[in-house]
Amino acid sequence: MVEAPYFIHYPTHMEASVTRTKFCFSGLIILIANIVCTPVWSQAQDWKLIRLAYSSGWDALPAIIGIERGLFSQEHLVISGLTIGSTKSLIESLSSGSTDIAAVSQRGGLIMAALKVPVRILSLNGWGTQLEFVVSDQSQTVKSVADLKGKTIAIGVSSEAHPVLIRLLNKYKLRPSDVTIKLLPPDSLTKALDPKAPLADSIFESRHFTSAVIKSSGARVLMGSDEVSKTLGLIGAAPVLARAELIEKEPEAVQRFTNAWVRSLKYIQQDPEDAARLLAIFFHRQGLRDVSPELTRSWITLTQYDRFVWTPNDTTDAEYNGWGLKEGGILKVLPKLEGFVDNRFAEAAVKRLESAKESANAAVAGSPVSTQSLTSEGASQEPPR
């Protein structure tokens, strides 16, 4: 039996060919799902304000989805969103209470853990972003990472790749002092292997950058993303953090937020086309007109959004990256995540989502209307463009 969709999209007009029976049944399914997913507090009109911080890059996607597709509004949350200026300013804002929740890079989360900022991990902002090594075609003698001794390796400024690079060097019996690690801004990074004016011998970065380098420069892959992940057991989970005081004083509001966040992650899986379009618009609003939906569609495939609850393996991997940040001179102390994770809200949100799915499936199983008509017409409603 085909499972009924259990994510509620915004309605558009029904096709003229839909019969009255199918229309009524589709309305019944939507009503049932709304009853299951609509929390009791919505009836009391108890709106809450959440000040949310998120990236200005592609990793802002779950936040964008939640805002623009009304998932936070469905939880009766007013979201005051702002992109993160710097990790330092975000830490100050979280500490003072002017930011409630932040979707950050793993690096940012590890810095906060090292500084013992009073925040807790609620959920994930994605994981498994693909990283790879590329080298210039002119470096014919470089066959493995071990051959990079004495070479210059370029990475992005404040990059997630930095601690992973340190881990890789360690695997190949190299220390950071055995190579030159050059930090470059995005525009310079994509030109770092230009044969006419090279800035480095190799680049270790996410495939958002390396794919462009391979297309525009004479470069080849030295170690692909699958091999990097396999060699290190790399997970690379990025956290969503909430102020500990907010969790203590307003757990209901935190639960509402997490409900919407989990649905945002689910939305990306269900409708990557629309997610890509919204991400492209997000970049256009920042003046980056060259970022197309086709490009953002490819970017979405480079990070995974299919997990909602932080695991012990996420912690082990993150703390290893924390070691990499310390070895790389970014941190003075090793960050420890013990007591830094609160999975109660994500676990409850997942159970709620599964309950909605089961209710919708049960309604389909007990209906005389075929699942084909439901999936082809009754569930074909699209969000506003």
MARNUNU-349286 format. One line per field, with one value per residue (C-alpha): x, y, z; residue number from 1; residue in three letters. Coordinates in steps of 0.5 Angstrom, whole numbers, plus 500, padded with zeros to 3 digits. Layout:
// MARNUNU-349286
xx = (X  ...)
yy = (Y  ...)
zz = (Z  ...)
nr = (NUM  ...)
rest = (ALA  ...)
***
This chain:
// MARNUNU-349286
xx = (500  503  503  500  504  504  507  502  503  500  493  492  486  484  484  478  478  477  471  467  468  476  475  471  476  482  479  478  485  488  483  485  493  491  488  494  499  496  498  493  496  494  487  489  492  499  504  511  517  524  530  533  540  543  548  548  550  547  547  541  537  533  531  529  524  521  520  518  514  510  512  514  507  504  507  504  512  514  521  525  531  538  544  550  555  561  562  564  558  553  556  555  548  546  550  546  539  538  539  535  536  542  543  551  557  560  566  562  558  565  568  562  563  570  568  562  557  550  547  544  544  537  537  541  542  544  550  555  557  562  569  575  582  584  591  593  594  601  603  604  608  603  599  597  596  603  606  603  609  612  606  601  594  588  582  577  577  573  572  569  574  580  580  578  584  588  585  587  594  595  592  598  603  604  603  600  607  609  605  603  595  593  586  583  576  571  573  581  579  576  582  587  590  590  596  598  598  597  596  597  599  592  585  581  574  567  565  561  568  572  567  568  575  575  571  575  582  587  585  584  581  586  582  574  569  567  574  575  569  571  578  576  569  567  560  560  554  552  548  542  543  538  540  540  535  530  530  529  524  520  520  514  516  523  518  514  521  523  517  517  525  524  519  523  529  523  521  528  527  520  521  528  526  522  528  533  529  528  535  537  532  536  542  539  537  544  546  549  545  549  547  541  536  540  546  543  539  546  548  543  545  552  549  544  538  535  537  534  537  544  547  553  557  556  559  565  566  565  570  575  574  575  582  583  581  586  592  591  591  584  582  586  582  579  571  567  560  558  552  551  546  538  535  528  525  527  525  518  518  520  514  509  511  511  504  501  504  501  494  494  496  490  485  488  487  480  478  474  478  484  491  492  487  490  497  496  491  489  496  498  497  503  506  505  511)
yy = (500  507  511  517  524  526  533  538  543  550  549  551  550  543  541  541  533  532  529  531  525  525  533  531  525  530  535  530  527  535  536  529  531  538  536  531  536  543  543  545  552  554  555  559  564  564  566  566  570  567  571  566  566  563  563  567  561  555  552  557  552  549  556  559  553  554  561  562  556  558  552  556  560  554  553  560  562  569  568  574  572  575  572  571  576  573  567  572  577  571  568  575  575  568  570  577  573  577  571  565  560  559  554  554  550  545  549  555  550  547  554  555  548  550  557  554  558  556  553  546  542  541  538  538  543  538  533  530  536  533  535  533  534  537  538  542  538  541  537  530  528  528  521  522  526  524  527  534  535  542  544  549  547  552  552  557  563  560  553  547  543  546  541  535  537  536  530  527  530  526  520  520  522  529  535  542  545  540  544  551  552  558  561  564  568  565  569  567  560  558  561  558  553  558  555  562  565  559  561  554  547  544  545  542  544  542  541  547  550  544  543  550  549  543  546  553  550  545  541  533  530  527  524  524  526  518  516  522  520  513  514  519  516  523  525  533  534  541  543  548  551  554  558  554  559  559  551  552  558  556  549  549  555  551  544  548  551  544  541  546  545  538  539  544  538  533  538  539  531  531  537  539  543  548  548  549  555  558  558  561  567  567  569  573  578  578  581  574  574  569  563  559  554  549  551  551  544  541  544  541  534  535  536  531  533  526  526  530  527  528  522  519  518  525  527  523  526  533  532  529  535  539  536  538  546  545  542  548  553  555  553  553  548  541  542  537  536  532  536  540  536  536  531  531  536  533  526  529  532  526  522  527  527  519  520  524  520  514  517  519  512  509  514  512  505  506  510  507  512  509  511  513  519  521  521  524  529  530  531  535  542  546  552  559  562)
zz = (500  498  505  505  505  512  511  510  504  503  499  492  487  485  478  475  474  481  483  489  493  492  494  500  502  501  506  511  511  511  517  521  520  522  528  530  528  531  538  544  545  538  540  546  541  546  541  543  540  539  537  532  529  523  517  511  507  505  512  513  509  515  518  511  510  517  516  509  509  515  520  526  525  525  532  534  534  532  529  529  525  524  520  524  524  527  533  538  537  537  543  546  544  547  553  554  552  546  542  544  539  534  528  528  525  528  529  532  537  539  541  545  549  550  553  557  554  557  551  550  543  541  534  528  523  518  518  513  509  503  504  499  497  490  487  482  475  475  482  479  484  489  490  497  503  505  499  501  506  505  501  501  503  502  506  507  513  519  515  518  514  518  524  519  515  522  523  516  517  523  520  515  520  519  523  522  522  516  511  510  511  508  510  504  503  498  492  493  495  488  484  489  484  478  473  472  479  484  491  494  492  494  497  502  503  502  495  494  493  490  485  482  482  478  473  472  474  472  478  480  486  491  496  495  500  501  502  507  511  511  513  519  521  519  521  522  525  526  532  533  540  545  551  558  561  556  556  564  564  557  555  552  547  546  544  539  536  535  533  527  526  525  520  516  516  513  508  505  504  501  497  495  489  493  498  493  490  497  498  491  493  500  496  491  497  499  492  490  483  480  485  481  483  479  483  490  488  487  494  498  496  499  506  509  513  515  522  528  534  537  538  542  535  534  540  539  532  534  540  535  531  537  538  531  533  539  535  529  534  534  541  548  551  549  548  552  550  556  559  553  549  551  546  550  545  539  541  543  536  532  536  534  527  527  530  525  519  523  523  516  514  518  515  508  510  512  506  499  495  492  494  487  487  494  492  485  486  493  496  490  493  493  497  495  490)
nr = (1  2  3  4  5  6  7  8  9  10  11  12  13  14  15  16  17  18  19  20  21  22  23  24  25  26  27  28  29  30  31  32  33  34  35  36  37  38  39  40  41  42  43  44  45  46  47  48  49  50  51  52  53  54  55  56  57  58  59  60  61  62  63  64  65  66  67  68  69  70  71  72  73  74  75  76  77  78  79  80  81  82  83  84  85  86  87  88  89  90  91  92  93  94  95  96  97  98  99  100  101  102  103  104  105  106  107  108  109  110  111  112  113  114  115  116  117  118  119  120  121  122  123  124  125  126  127  128  129  130  131  132  133  134  135  136  137  138  139  140  141  142  143  144  145  146  147  148  149  150  151  152  153  154  155  156  157  158  159  160  161  162  163  164  165  166  167  168  169  170  171  172  173  174  175  176  177  178  179  180  181  182  183  184  185  186  187  188  189  190  191  192  193  194  195  196  197  198  199  200  201  202  203  204  205  206  207  208  209  210  211  212  213  214  215  216  217  218  219  220  221  222  223  224  225  226  227  228  229  230  231  232  233  234  235  236  237  238  239  240  241  242  243  244  245  246  247  248  249  250  251  252  253  254  255  256  257  258  259  260  261  262  263  264  265  266  267  268  269  270  271  272  273  274  275  276  277  278  279  280  281  282  283  284  285  286  287  288  289  290  291  292  293  294  295  296  297  298  299  300  301  302  303  304  305  306  307  308  309  310  311  312  313  314  315  316  317  318  319  320  321  322  323  324  325  326  327  328  329  330  331  332  333  334  335  336  337  338  339  340  341  342  343  344  345  346  347  348  349  350  351  352  353  354  355  356  357  358  359  360  361  362  363  364  365  366  367  368  369  370  371  372  373  374  375  376  377  378  379  380  381  382  383  384  385)
rest = (MET  VAL  GLU  ALA  PRO  TYR  PHE  ILE  HIS  TYR  PRO  THR  HIS  MET  GLU  ALA  SER  VAL  THR  ARG  THR  LYS  PHE  CYS  PHE  SER  GLY  LEU  ILE  ILE  LEU  ILE  ALA  ASN  ILE  VAL  CYS  THR  PRO  VAL  TRP  SER  GLN  ALA  GLN  ASP  TRP  LYS  LEU  ILE  ARG  LEU  ALA  TYR  SER  SER  GLY  TRP  ASP  ALA  LEU  PRO  ALA  ILE  ILE  GLY  ILE  GLU  ARG  GLY  LEU  PHE  SER  GLN  GLU  HIS  LEU  VAL  ILE  SER  GLY  LEU  THR  ILE  GLY  SER  THR  LYS  SER  LEU  ILE  GLU  SER  LEU  SER  SER  GLY  SER  THR  ASP  ILE  ALA  ALA  VAL  SER  GLN  ARG  GLY  GLY  LEU  ILE  MET  ALA  ALA  LEU  LYS  VAL  PRO  VAL  ARG  ILE  LEU  SER  LEU  ASN  GLY  TRP  GLY  THR  GLN  LEU  GLU  PHE  VAL  VAL  SER  ASP  GLN  SER  GLN  THR  VAL  LYS  SER  VAL  ALA  ASP  LEU  LYS  GLY  LYS  THR  ILE  ALA  ILE  GLY  VAL  SER  SER  GLU  ALA  HIS  PRO  VAL  LEU  ILE  ARG  LEU  LEU  ASN  LYS  TYR  LYS  LEU  ARG  PRO  SER  ASP  VAL  THR  ILE  LYS  LEU  LEU  PRO  PRO  ASP  SER  LEU  THR  LYS  ALA  LEU  ASP  PRO  LYS  ALA  PRO  LEU  ALA  ASP  SER  ILE  PHE  GLU  SER  ARG  HIS  PHE  THR  SER  ALA  VAL  ILE  LYS  SER  SER  GLY  ALA  ARG  VAL  LEU  MET  GLY  SER  ASP  GLU  VAL  SER  LYS  THR  LEU  GLY  LEU  ILE  GLY  ALA  ALA  PRO  VAL  LEU  ALA  ARG  ALA  GLU  LEU  ILE  GLU  LYS  GLU  PRO  GLU  ALA  VAL  GLN  ARG  PHE  THR  ASN  ALA  TRP  VAL  ARG  SER  LEU  LYS  TYR  ILE  GLN  GLN  ASP  PRO  GLU  ASP  ALA  ALA  ARG  LEU  LEU  ALA  ILE  PHE  PHE  HIS  ARG  GLN  GLY  LEU  ARG  ASP  VAL  SER  PRO  GLU  LEU  THR  ARG  SER  TRP  ILE  THR  LEU  THR  GLN  TYR  ASP  ARG  PHE  VAL  TRP  THR  PRO  ASN  ASP  THR  THR  ASP  ALA  GLU  TYR  ASN  GLY  TRP  GLY  LEU  LYS  GLU  GLY  GLY  ILE  LEU  LYS  VAL  LEU  PRO  LYS  LEU  GLU  GLY  PHE  VAL  ASP  ASN  ARG  PHE  ALA  GLU  ALA  ALA  VAL  LYS  ARG  LEU  GLU  SER  ALA  LYS  GLU  SER  ALA  ASN  ALA  ALA  VAL  ALA  GLY  SER  PRO  VAL  SER  THR  GLN  SER  LEU  THR  SER  GLU  GLY  ALA  SER  GLN  GLU  PRO  PRO  ARG)
***
